[in-house]
């Protein structure tokens, strides 16, 4: 599933850097989809040899990337949570306009 919208990832591995989710258009080769992604660890990555990119939600060139198989199944995703965060940011920005 796409970490953002919850659609199952059906593309064959290895995922190319330019592969996008067919439903929401987000990058699929991102830290959020990697089996080594572990929030709270050094750089949010549990692979000791990796140099994790700072943008976890954008496509990257990490040589250690390997799709976590849990993303092959559909889930609700995080779109609802992201919508709340974007609404809060928008409300904050309105304070200064």
Gaussian input, Z-matrix of N, CA and C with variables (Angstrom, degrees):
# hf/3-21g

backbone

0 1
 N
 C     1     B1
 C     2     B2     1     A1
 N     3     B3     2     A2     1     D1
 C     4     B4     3     A3     2     D2
 C     5     B5     4     A4     3     D3
 N     6     B6     5     A5     4     D4
 C     7     B7     6     A6     5     D5
 C     8     B8     7     A7     6     D6
 N     9     B9     8     A8     7     D7
 C    10    B10     9     A9     8     D8
 C    11    B11    10    A10     9     D9
 N    12    B12    11    A11    10    D10
 C    13    B13    12    A12    11    D11
 C    14    B14    13    A13    12    D12
 N    15    B15    14    A14    13    D13
 C    16    B16    15    A15    14    D14
 C    17    B17    16    A16    15    D15
 N    18    B18    17    A17    16    D16
 C    19    B19    18    A18    17    D17
 C    20    B20    19    A19    18    D18
 N    21    B21    20    A20    19    D19
 C    22    B22    21    A21    20    D20
 C    23    B23    22    A22    21    D21
 N    24    B24    23    A23    22    D22
 C    25    B25    24    A24    23    D23
 C    26    B26    25    A25    24    D24
 N    27    B27    26    A26    25    D25
 C    28    B28    27    A27    26    D26
 C    29    B29    28    A28    27    D27
 N    30    B30    29    A29    28    D28
 C    31    B31    30    A30    29    D29
 C    32    B32    31    A31    30    D30
 N    33    B33    32    A32    31    D31
 C    34    B34    33    A33    32    D32
 C    35    B35    34    A34    33    D33
 N    36    B36    35    A35    34    D34
 C    37    B37    36    A36    35    D35
 C    38    B38    37    A37    36    D36
 N    39    B39    38    A38    37    D37
 C    40    B40    39    A39    38    D38
 C    41    B41    40    A40    39    D39
 N    42    B42    41    A41    40    D40
 C    43    B43    42    A42    41    D41
 C    44    B44    43    A43    42    D42
 N    45    B45    44    A44    43    D43
 C    46    B46    45    A45    44    D44
 C    47    B47    46    A46    45    D45
 N    48    B48    47    A47    46    D46
 C    49    B49    48    A48    47    D47
 C    50    B50    49    A49    48    D48
 N    51    B51    50    A50    49    D49
 C    52    B52    51    A51    50    D50
 C    53    B53    52    A52    51    D51
 N    54    B54    53    A53    52    D52
 C    55    B55    54    A54    53    D53
 C    56    B56    55    A55    54    D54
 N    57    B57    56    A56    55    D55
 C    58    B58    57    A57    56    D56
 C    59    B59    58    A58    57    D57
 N    60    B60    59    A59    58    D58
 C    61    B61    60    A60    59    D59
 C    62    B62    61    A61    60    D60
 N    63    B63    62    A62    61    D61
 C    64    B64    63    A63    62    D62
 C    65    B65    64    A64    63    D63
 N    66    B66    65    A65    64    D64
 C    67    B67    66    A66    65    D65
 C    68    B68    67    A67    66    D66
 N    69    B69    68    A68    67    D67
 C    70    B70    69    A69    68    D68
 C    71    B71    70    A70    69    D69
 N    72    B72    71    A71    70    D70
 C    73    B73    72    A72    71    D71
 C    74    B74    73    A73    72    D72
 N    75    B75    74    A74    73    D73
 C    76    B76    75    A75    74    D74
 C    77    B77    76    A76    75    D75
 N    78    B78    77    A77    76    D76
 C    79    B79    78    A78    77    D77
 C    80    B80    79    A79    78    D78
 N    81    B81    80    A80    79    D79
 C    82    B82    81    A81    80    D80
 C    83    B83    82    A82    81    D81
 N    84    B84    83    A83    82    D82
 C    85    B85    84    A84    83    D83
 C    86    B86    85    A85    84    D84
 N    87    B87    86    A86    85    D85
 C    88    B88    87    A87    86    D86
 C    89    B89    88    A88    87    D87
 N    90    B90    89    A89    88    D88
 C    91    B91    90    A90    89    D89
 C    92    B92    91    A91    90    D90
 N    93    B93    92    A92    91    D91
 C    94    B94    93    A93    92    D92
 C    95    B95    94    A94    93    D93
 N    96    B96    95    A95    94    D94
 C    97    B97    96    A96    95    D95
 C    98    B98    97    A97    96    D96
 N    99    B99    98    A98    97    D97
 C   100   B100    99    A99    98    D98
 C   101   B101   100   A100    99    D99
 N   102   B102   101   A101   100   D100
 C   103   B103   102   A102   101   D101
 C   104   B104   103   A103   102   D102
 N   105   B105   104   A104   103   D103
 C   106   B106   105   A105   104   D104
 C   107   B107   106   A106   105   D105
 N   108   B108   107   A107   106   D106
 C   109   B109   108   A108   107   D107
 C   110   B110   109   A109   108   D108
 N   111   B111   110   A110   109   D109
 C   112   B112   111   A111   110   D110
 C   113   B113   112   A112   111   D111
 N   114   B114   113   A113   112   D112
 C   115   B115   114   A114   113   D113
 C   116   B116   115   A115   114   D114
 N   117   B117   116   A116   115   D115
 C   118   B118   117   A117   116   D116
 C   119   B119   118   A118   117   D117
 N   120   B120   119   A119   118   D118
 C   121   B121   120   A120   119   D119
 C   122   B122   121   A121   120   D120
 N   123   B123   122   A122   121   D121
 C   124   B124   123   A123   122   D122
 C   125   B125   124   A124   123   D123
 N   126   B126   125   A125   124   D124
 C   127   B127   126   A126   125   D125
 C   128   B128   127   A127   126   D126
 N   129   B129   128   A128   127   D127
 C   130   B130   129   A129   128   D128
 C   131   B131   130   A130   129   D129
 N   132   B132   131   A131   130   D130
 C   133   B133   132   A132   131   D131
 C   134   B134   133   A133   132   D132
 N   135   B135   134   A134   133   D133
 C   136   B136   135   A135   134   D134
 C   137   B137   136   A136   135   D135
 N   138   B138   137   A137   136   D136
 C   139   B139   138   A138   137   D137
 C   140   B140   139   A139   138   D138
 N   141   B141   140   A140   139   D139
 C   142   B142   141   A141   140   D140
 C   143   B143   142   A142   141   D141
 N   144   B144   143   A143   142   D142
 C   145   B145   144   A144   143   D143
 C   146   B146   145   A145   144   D144
 N   147   B147   146   A146   145   D145
 C   148   B148   147   A147   146   D146
 C   149   B149   148   A148   147   D147
 N   150   B150   149   A149   148   D148
 C   151   B151   150   A150   149   D149
 C   152   B152   151   A151   150   D150
 N   153   B153   152   A152   151   D151
 C   154   B154   153   A153   152   D152
 C   155   B155   154   A154   153   D153
 N   156   B156   155   A155   154   D154
 C   157   B157   156   A156   155   D155
 C   158   B158   157   A157   156   D156
 N   159   B159   158   A158   157   D157
 C   160   B160   159   A159   158   D158
 C   161   B161   160   A160   159   D159
 N   162   B162   161   A161   160   D160
 C   163   B163   162   A162   161   D161
 C   164   B164   163   A163   162   D162
 N   165   B165   164   A164   163   D163
 C   166   B166   165   A165   164   D164
 C   167   B167   166   A166   165   D165
 N   168   B168   167   A167   166   D166
 C   169   B169   168   A168   167   D167
 C   170   B170   169   A169   168   D168
 N   171   B171   170   A170   169   D169
 C   172   B172   171   A171   170   D170
 C   173   B173   172   A172   171   D171
 N   174   B174   173   A173   172   D172
 C   175   B175   174   A174   173   D173
 C   176   B176   175   A175   174   D174
 N   177   B177   176   A176   175   D175
 C   178   B178   177   A177   176   D176
 C   179   B179   178   A178   177   D177
 N   180   B180   179   A179   178   D178
 C   181   B181   180   A180   179   D179
 C   182   B182   181   A181   180   D180
 N   183   B183   182   A182   181   D181
 C   184   B184   183   A183   182   D182
 C   185   B185   184   A184   183   D183
 N   186   B186   185   A185   184   D184
 C   187   B187   186   A186   185   D185
 C   188   B188   187   A187   186   D186
 N   189   B189   188   A188   187   D187
 C   190   B190   189   A189   188   D188
 C   191   B191   190   A190   189   D189
 N   192   B192   191   A191   190   D190
 C   193   B193   192   A192   191   D191
 C   194   B194   193   A193   192   D192
 N   195   B195   194   A194   193   D193
 C   196   B196   195   A195   194   D194
 C   197   B197   196   A196   195   D195
 N   198   B198   197   A197   196   D196
 C   199   B199   198   A198   197   D197
 C   200   B200   199   A199   198   D198
 N   201   B201   200   A200   199   D199
 C   202   B202   201   A201   200   D200
 C   203   B203   202   A202   201   D201
 N   204   B204   203   A203   202   D202
 C   205   B205   204   A204   203   D203
 C   206   B206   205   A205   204   D204
 N   207   B207   206   A206   205   D205
 C   208   B208   207   A207   206   D206
 C   209   B209   208   A208   207   D207
 N   210   B210   209   A209   208   D208
 C   211   B211   210   A210   209   D209
 C   212   B212   211   A211   210   D210
 N   213   B213   212   A212   211   D211
 C   214   B214   213   A213   212   D212
 C   215   B215   214   A214   213   D213
 N   216   B216   215   A215   214   D214
 C   217   B217   216   A216   215   D215
 C   218   B218   217   A217   216   D216
 N   219   B219   218   A218   217   D217
 C   220   B220   219   A219   218   D218
 C   221   B221   220   A220   219   D219
 N   222   B222   221   A221   220   D220
 C   223   B223   222   A222   221   D221
 C   224   B224   223   A223   222   D222
 N   225   B225   224   A224   223   D223
 C   226   B226   225   A225   224   D224
 C   227   B227   226   A226   225   D225
 N   228   B228   227   A227   226   D226
 C   229   B229   228   A228   227   D227
 C   230   B230   229   A229   228   D228
 N   231   B231   230   A230   229   D229
 C   232   B232   231   A231   230   D230
 C   233   B233   232   A232   231   D231
 N   234   B234   233   A233   232   D232
 C   235   B235   234   A234   233   D233
 C   236   B236   235   A235   234   D234
 N   237   B237   236   A236   235   D235
 C   238   B238   237   A237   236   D236
 C   239   B239   238   A238   237   D237
 N   240   B240   239   A239   238   D238
 C   241   B241   240   A240   239   D239
 C   242   B242   241   A241   240   D240
 N   243   B243   242   A242   241   D241
 C   244   B244   243   A243   242   D242
 C   245   B245   244   A244   243   D243
 N   246   B246   245   A245   244   D244
 C   247   B247   246   A246   245   D245
 C   248   B248   247   A247   246   D246
 N   249   B249   248   A248   247   D247
 C   250   B250   249   A249   248   D248
 C   251   B251   250   A250   249   D249
 N   252   B252   251   A251   250   D250
 C   253   B253   252   A252   251   D251
 C   254   B254   253   A253   252   D252
 N   255   B255   254   A254   253   D253
 C   256   B256   255   A255   254   D254
 C   257   B257   256   A256   255   D255
 N   258   B258   257   A257   256   D256
 C   259   B259   258   A258   257   D257
 C   260   B260   259   A259   258   D258
 N   261   B261   260   A260   259   D259
 C   262   B262   261   A261   260   D260
 C   263   B263   262   A262   261   D261
 N   264   B264   263   A263   262   D262
 C   265   B265   264   A264   263   D263
 C   266   B266   265   A265   264   D264
 N   267   B267   266   A266   265   D265
 C   268   B268   267   A267   266   D266
 C   269   B269   268   A268   267   D267
 N   270   B270   269   A269   268   D268
 C   271   B271   270   A270   269   D269
 C   272   B272   271   A271   270   D270
 N   273   B273   272   A272   271   D271
 C   274   B274   273   A273   272   D272
 C   275   B275   274   A274   273   D273
 N   276   B276   275   A275   274   D274
 C   277   B277   276   A276   275   D275
 C   278   B278   277   A277   276   D276
 N   279   B279   278   A278   277   D277
 C   280   B280   279   A279   278   D278
 C   281   B281   280   A280   279   D279
 N   282   B282   281   A281   280   D280
 C   283   B283   282   A282   281   D281
 C   284   B284   283   A283   282   D282
 N   285   B285   284   A284   283   D283
 C   286   B286   285   A285   284   D284
 C   287   B287   286   A286   285   D285
 N   288   B288   287   A287   286   D286
 C   289   B289   288   A288   287   D287
 C   290   B290   289   A289   288   D288

   B1=1.4311
   B2=1.5129
   B3=1.2472
   B4=1.4593
   B5=1.5216
   B6=1.3221
   B7=1.4638
   B8=1.5201
   B9=1.3241
   B10=1.4601
   B11=1.5287
   B12=1.3381
   B13=1.4695
   B14=1.5258
   B15=1.3294
   B16=1.4526
   B17=1.5205
   B18=1.3290
   B19=1.4701
   B20=1.5221
   B21=1.3324
   B22=1.4635
   B23=1.5312
   B24=1.3279
   B25=1.4638
   B26=1.5229
   B27=1.3236
   B28=1.4647
   B29=1.5247
   B30=1.3164
   B31=1.4550
   B32=1.5207
   B33=1.3275
   B34=1.4616
   B35=1.5208
   B36=1.3286
   B37=1.4636
   B38=1.5172
   B39=1.2909
   B40=1.4584
   B41=1.5337
   B42=1.3163
   B43=1.4581
   B44=1.5207
   B45=1.3038
   B46=1.4507
   B47=1.5189
   B48=1.3108
   B49=1.4659
   B50=1.5241
   B51=1.3193
   B52=1.4617
   B53=1.5298
   B54=1.3264
   B55=1.4604
   B56=1.5273
   B57=1.3410
   B58=1.4707
   B59=1.5150
   B60=1.3172
   B61=1.4544
   B62=1.5247
   B63=1.3018
   B64=1.4604
   B65=1.5140
   B66=1.3265
   B67=1.4595
   B68=1.5244
   B69=1.3421
   B70=1.4656
   B71=1.5326
   B72=1.3355
   B73=1.4586
   B74=1.5217
   B75=1.3111
   B76=1.4722
   B77=1.5247
   B78=1.3389
   B79=1.4643
   B80=1.5251
   B81=1.3565
   B82=1.4604
   B83=1.5302
   B84=1.3301
   B85=1.4701
   B86=1.5308
   B87=1.3270
   B88=1.4596
   B89=1.5270
   B90=1.2984
   B91=1.4721
   B92=1.5231
   B93=1.3222
   B94=1.4618
   B95=1.5314
   B96=1.3331
   B97=1.4640
   B98=1.5237
   B99=1.3009
   B100=1.4613
   B101=1.5255
   B102=1.3218
   B103=1.4703
   B104=1.5235
   B105=1.3297
   B106=1.4575
   B107=1.5356
   B108=1.3261
   B109=1.4648
   B110=1.5224
   B111=1.3318
   B112=1.4514
   B113=1.5236
   B114=1.3356
   B115=1.4629
   B116=1.5244
   B117=1.3208
   B118=1.4500
   B119=1.5160
   B120=1.3283
   B121=1.4567
   B122=1.5285
   B123=1.3309
   B124=1.4610
   B125=1.5250
   B126=1.3090
   B127=1.4605
   B128=1.5149
   B129=1.3234
   B130=1.4756
   B131=1.5200
   B132=1.3440
   B133=1.4632
   B134=1.5242
   B135=1.3363
   B136=1.4603
   B137=1.5261
   B138=1.3241
   B139=1.4695
   B140=1.5266
   B141=1.3459
   B142=1.4637
   B143=1.5329
   B144=1.3113
   B145=1.4631
   B146=1.5144
   B147=1.3202
   B148=1.4682
   B149=1.5215
   B150=1.3250
   B151=1.4584
   B152=1.5187
   B153=1.3271
   B154=1.4639
   B155=1.5267
   B156=1.3242
   B157=1.4672
   B158=1.5258
   B159=1.3066
   B160=1.4665
   B161=1.5287
   B162=1.3107
   B163=1.4720
   B164=1.5258
   B165=1.3061
   B166=1.4667
   B167=1.5235
   B168=1.3269
   B169=1.4661
   B170=1.5255
   B171=1.3280
   B172=1.4630
   B173=1.5197
   B174=1.3208
   B175=1.4623
   B176=1.5183
   B177=1.3437
   B178=1.4530
   B179=1.5292
   B180=1.3130
   B181=1.4612
   B182=1.5270
   B183=1.3139
   B184=1.4589
   B185=1.5362
   B186=1.3239
   B187=1.4667
   B188=1.5257
   B189=1.3126
   B190=1.4546
   B191=1.5320
   B192=1.3199
   B193=1.4680
   B194=1.5248
   B195=1.3229
   B196=1.4554
   B197=1.5242
   B198=1.3189
   B199=1.4607
   B200=1.5245
   B201=1.3157
   B202=1.4575
   B203=1.5274
   B204=1.3189
   B205=1.4568
   B206=1.5280
   B207=1.3242
   B208=1.4674
   B209=1.5259
   B210=1.3307
   B211=1.4588
   B212=1.5298
   B213=1.3089
   B214=1.4608
   B215=1.5256
   B216=1.3375
   B217=1.4730
   B218=1.5206
   B219=1.3188
   B220=1.4706
   B221=1.5280
   B222=1.3312
   B223=1.4675
   B224=1.5279
   B225=1.3279
   B226=1.4667
   B227=1.5284
   B228=1.3406
   B229=1.4680
   B230=1.5130
   B231=1.3226
   B232=1.4604
   B233=1.5198
   B234=1.2872
   B235=1.4557
   B236=1.5122
   B237=1.3239
   B238=1.4601
   B239=1.5322
   B240=1.3433
   B241=1.4676
   B242=1.5182
   B243=1.3318
   B244=1.4543
   B245=1.5265
   B246=1.3308
   B247=1.4617
   B248=1.5232
   B249=1.3340
   B250=1.4613
   B251=1.5248
   B252=1.3301
   B253=1.4667
   B254=1.5237
   B255=1.3207
   B256=1.4629
   B257=1.5299
   B258=1.3328
   B259=1.4642
   B260=1.5318
   B261=1.3291
   B262=1.4666
   B263=1.5224
   B264=1.3254
   B265=1.4719
   B266=1.5207
   B267=1.3147
   B268=1.4575
   B269=1.5322
   B270=1.3251
   B271=1.4690
   B272=1.5259
   B273=1.3382
   B274=1.4608
   B275=1.5241
   B276=1.3245
   B277=1.4647
   B278=1.5302
   B279=1.3308
   B280=1.4608
   B281=1.5352
   B282=1.3200
   B283=1.4652
   B284=1.5289
   B285=1.3179
   B286=1.4585
   B287=1.5164
   B288=1.2974
   B289=1.4712
   B290=1.5074
   A1=109.54
   A2=114.70
   A3=120.19
   A4=107.39
   A5=117.71
   A6=120.90
   A7=111.17
   A8=117.35
   A9=120.89
   A10=112.45
   A11=117.22
   A12=119.21
   A13=113.73
   A14=118.23
   A15=121.13
   A16=115.52
   A17=118.74
   A18=121.24
   A19=109.99
   A20=118.36
   A21=119.39
   A22=111.12
   A23=115.85
   A24=121.75
   A25=106.70
   A26=116.59
   A27=121.10
   A28=112.90
   A29=117.99
   A30=121.73
   A31=110.40
   A32=115.59
   A33=120.94
   A34=110.11
   A35=114.87
   A36=119.72
   A37=108.79
   A38=118.73
   A39=126.96
   A40=110.84
   A41=115.29
   A42=120.72
   A43=109.06
   A44=116.66
   A45=121.15
   A46=110.91
   A47=115.98
   A48=120.83
   A49=112.39
   A50=118.13
   A51=121.32
   A52=113.78
   A53=118.21
   A54=120.98
   A55=109.41
   A56=115.08
   A57=121.66
   A58=110.76
   A59=116.17
   A60=121.80
   A61=107.99
   A62=117.04
   A63=121.36
   A64=113.75
   A65=118.16
   A66=121.19
   A67=113.87
   A68=117.86
   A69=118.99
   A70=113.39
   A71=118.13
   A72=120.93
   A73=115.13
   A74=118.57
   A75=122.08
   A76=109.99
   A77=115.31
   A78=121.13
   A79=109.28
   A80=116.27
   A81=120.19
   A82=112.57
   A83=118.01
   A84=119.93
   A85=108.16
   A86=114.78
   A87=121.89
   A88=109.19
   A89=116.02
   A90=121.06
   A91=111.62
   A92=116.65
   A93=121.21
   A94=112.36
   A95=118.20
   A96=122.35
   A97=113.42
   A98=117.75
   A99=121.26
   A100=111.90
   A101=115.79
   A102=119.58
   A103=111.68
   A104=118.13
   A105=121.90
   A106=112.85
   A107=118.03
   A108=121.17
   A109=109.39
   A110=115.75
   A111=121.49
   A112=108.95
   A113=117.32
   A114=120.11
   A115=111.30
   A116=115.63
   A117=121.34
   A118=113.97
   A119=117.31
   A120=119.37
   A121=108.93
   A122=117.69
   A123=121.55
   A124=109.03
   A125=116.48
   A126=121.25
   A127=113.72
   A128=117.27
   A129=123.61
   A130=112.26
   A131=117.01
   A132=121.48
   A133=109.29
   A134=116.86
   A135=120.10
   A136=112.38
   A137=118.67
   A138=121.76
   A139=108.03
   A140=118.47
   A141=120.34
   A142=114.48
   A143=119.30
   A144=121.16
   A145=114.61
   A146=117.45
   A147=121.23
   A148=111.74
   A149=114.99
   A150=122.09
   A151=106.16
   A152=117.42
   A153=120.81
   A154=113.06
   A155=116.44
   A156=119.66
   A157=110.70
   A158=116.02
   A159=119.55
   A160=112.15
   A161=117.72
   A162=122.32
   A163=109.42
   A164=117.63
   A165=122.29
   A166=113.40
   A167=117.17
   A168=121.72
   A169=112.77
   A170=117.75
   A171=121.12
   A172=110.24
   A173=116.92
   A174=122.48
   A175=110.36
   A176=115.94
   A177=120.42
   A178=110.95
   A179=115.92
   A180=122.43
   A181=112.30
   A182=119.29
   A183=122.39
   A184=110.53
   A185=115.52
   A186=120.88
   A187=112.55
   A188=117.42
   A189=121.93
   A190=112.49
   A191=118.68
   A192=121.05
   A193=111.23
   A194=114.79
   A195=122.58
   A196=106.65
   A197=117.42
   A198=121.69
   A199=110.77
   A200=116.61
   A201=122.30
   A202=106.47
   A203=117.28
   A204=121.97
   A205=113.56
   A206=118.33
   A207=119.58
   A208=111.07
   A209=117.58
   A210=121.11
   A211=112.93
   A212=117.72
   A213=121.88
   A214=111.83
   A215=117.44
   A216=122.39
   A217=109.96
   A218=116.36
   A219=121.44
   A220=111.06
   A221=115.91
   A222=123.10
   A223=107.96
   A224=118.05
   A225=119.68
   A226=113.50
   A227=117.92
   A228=120.32
   A229=111.90
   A230=115.85
   A231=121.49
   A232=112.49
   A233=117.87
   A234=120.42
   A235=113.43
   A236=116.83
   A237=120.99
   A238=110.54
   A239=116.46
   A240=120.22
   A241=110.89
   A242=116.57
   A243=120.69
   A244=109.90
   A245=116.93
   A246=120.43
   A247=111.44
   A248=116.85
   A249=121.50
   A250=110.78
   A251=116.30
   A252=120.31
   A253=110.74
   A254=116.32
   A255=119.94
   A256=110.96
   A257=117.57
   A258=121.06
   A259=110.44
   A260=116.66
   A261=120.32
   A262=110.52
   A263=117.15
   A264=120.55
   A265=110.15
   A266=116.39
   A267=120.74
   A268=110.87
   A269=116.88
   A270=120.94
   A271=110.53
   A272=117.04
   A273=121.00
   A274=110.75
   A275=116.69
   A276=121.08
   A277=111.44
   A278=117.12
   A279=122.07
   A280=111.51
   A281=117.09
   A282=120.73
   A283=111.86
   A284=116.75
   A285=121.61
   A286=113.41
   A287=118.06
   A288=121.14
   A289=111.58
   D1=144.39
   D2=175.04
   D3=-66.39
   D4=133.28
   D5=-178.64
   D6=-59.33
   D7=-26.16
   D8=-175.49
   D9=-88.92
   D10=-54.77
   D11=-173.72
   D12=-101.88
   D13=-15.03
   D14=177.57
   D15=91.03
   D16=0.06
   D17=178.32
   D18=-69.67
   D19=141.13
   D20=-179.84
   D21=-65.67
   D22=142.58
   D23=176.29
   D24=-83.14
   D25=115.31
   D26=-176.76
   D27=-108.13
   D28=-6.51
   D29=-178.51
   D30=-68.51
   D31=146.77
   D32=178.68
   D33=-74.62
   D34=152.38
   D35=176.55
   D36=-90.76
   D37=153.24
   D38=1.20
   D39=-76.76
   D40=143.17
   D41=178.19
   D42=-75.85
   D43=129.44
   D44=175.80
   D45=-75.92
   D46=159.97
   D47=-177.65
   D48=-64.40
   D49=-25.28
   D50=-175.51
   D51=-97.36
   D52=4.78
   D53=-178.76
   D54=-73.47
   D55=130.89
   D56=-178.18
   D57=-116.65
   D58=155.75
   D59=174.42
   D60=-66.23
   D61=132.99
   D62=-179.57
   D63=-68.79
   D64=-20.85
   D65=-177.78
   D66=-95.43
   D67=-45.28
   D68=-175.53
   D69=-110.82
   D70=-10.95
   D71=177.50
   D72=80.84
   D73=9.28
   D74=178.84
   D75=-79.80
   D76=155.27
   D77=176.01
   D78=-62.92
   D79=144.48
   D80=177.87
   D81=-102.43
   D82=-27.90
   D83=178.95
   D84=-87.66
   D85=75.89
   D86=-176.95
   D87=-130.80
   D88=159.15
   D89=178.95
   D90=-53.89
   D91=-38.71
   D92=-177.42
   D93=-57.91
   D94=-25.04
   D95=-179.49
   D96=-97.02
   D97=-5.18
   D98=-173.27
   D99=-81.51
   D100=145.20
   D101=178.72
   D102=-68.64
   D103=-17.30
   D104=178.64
   D105=-90.71
   D106=-4.67
   D107=-179.06
   D108=-68.04
   D109=122.73
   D110=-179.38
   D111=-144.75
   D112=94.44
   D113=-179.34
   D114=-54.87
   D115=135.56
   D116=-179.97
   D117=99.38
   D118=-21.48
   D119=176.41
   D120=-81.98
   D121=175.22
   D122=-178.92
   D123=-57.55
   D124=115.18
   D125=-179.28
   D126=66.17
   D127=15.95
   D128=-177.25
   D129=62.10
   D130=27.53
   D131=-178.48
   D132=-134.56
   D133=129.89
   D134=-179.27
   D135=-94.14
   D136=5.55
   D137=175.13
   D138=-87.16
   D139=112.46
   D140=-174.81
   D141=-63.34
   D142=-26.78
   D143=-178.04
   D144=-86.54
   D145=-6.80
   D146=-175.49
   D147=-85.30
   D148=150.44
   D149=169.38
   D150=-110.29
   D151=93.03
   D152=-173.35
   D153=-62.65
   D154=135.94
   D155=175.06
   D156=-69.55
   D157=156.44
   D158=-179.24
   D159=-75.02
   D160=-29.88
   D161=179.95
   D162=-91.47
   D163=100.83
   D164=-176.57
   D165=-77.59
   D166=-17.13
   D167=-176.10
   D168=-104.92
   D169=6.59
   D170=-178.47
   D171=-119.78
   D172=154.45
   D173=-178.98
   D174=-57.99
   D175=145.42
   D176=-179.11
   D177=-143.27
   D178=176.37
   D179=-177.94
   D180=-108.40
   D181=21.55
   D182=-176.08
   D183=-58.23
   D184=127.11
   D185=178.86
   D186=-72.65
   D187=-18.36
   D188=-177.26
   D189=-91.15
   D190=-3.45
   D191=-175.45
   D192=-57.69
   D193=131.50
   D194=174.98
   D195=-147.33
   D196=122.47
   D197=-176.43
   D198=-60.91
   D199=127.41
   D200=174.32
   D201=-71.28
   D202=125.77
   D203=-173.61
   D204=-65.26
   D205=-14.68
   D206=177.26
   D207=-65.84
   D208=-18.97
   D209=-179.59
   D210=-82.27
   D211=1.90
   D212=175.75
   D213=-81.17
   D214=-9.49
   D215=-179.23
   D216=-109.91
   D217=149.34
   D218=179.18
   D219=-75.79
   D220=143.75
   D221=175.56
   D222=-144.95
   D223=175.10
   D224=177.45
   D225=-66.70
   D226=-21.46
   D227=-179.26
   D228=74.91
   D229=-168.70
   D230=-178.02
   D231=-115.36
   D232=13.20
   D233=-178.36
   D234=-55.85
   D235=-39.90
   D236=-179.81
   D237=-64.68
   D238=-45.02
   D239=178.11
   D240=-63.58
   D241=-41.74
   D242=179.90
   D243=-64.77
   D244=-37.83
   D245=178.36
   D246=-61.08
   D247=-40.24
   D248=177.62
   D249=-64.28
   D250=-43.12
   D251=-179.51
   D252=-65.08
   D253=-41.69
   D254=179.31
   D255=-66.80
   D256=-36.73
   D257=177.81
   D258=-66.28
   D259=-40.02
   D260=178.47
   D261=-65.43
   D262=-42.38
   D263=178.97
   D264=-64.20
   D265=-40.99
   D266=179.22
   D267=-63.28
   D268=-42.51
   D269=178.18
   D270=-63.71
   D271=-39.24
   D272=177.35
   D273=-64.04
   D274=-44.20
   D275=179.71
   D276=-62.17
   D277=-33.75
   D278=179.63
   D279=-64.43
   D280=-26.48
   D281=178.78
   D282=-61.70
   D283=-27.97
   D284=-174.95
   D285=-105.57
   D286=9.46
   D287=178.80
   D288=-104.97

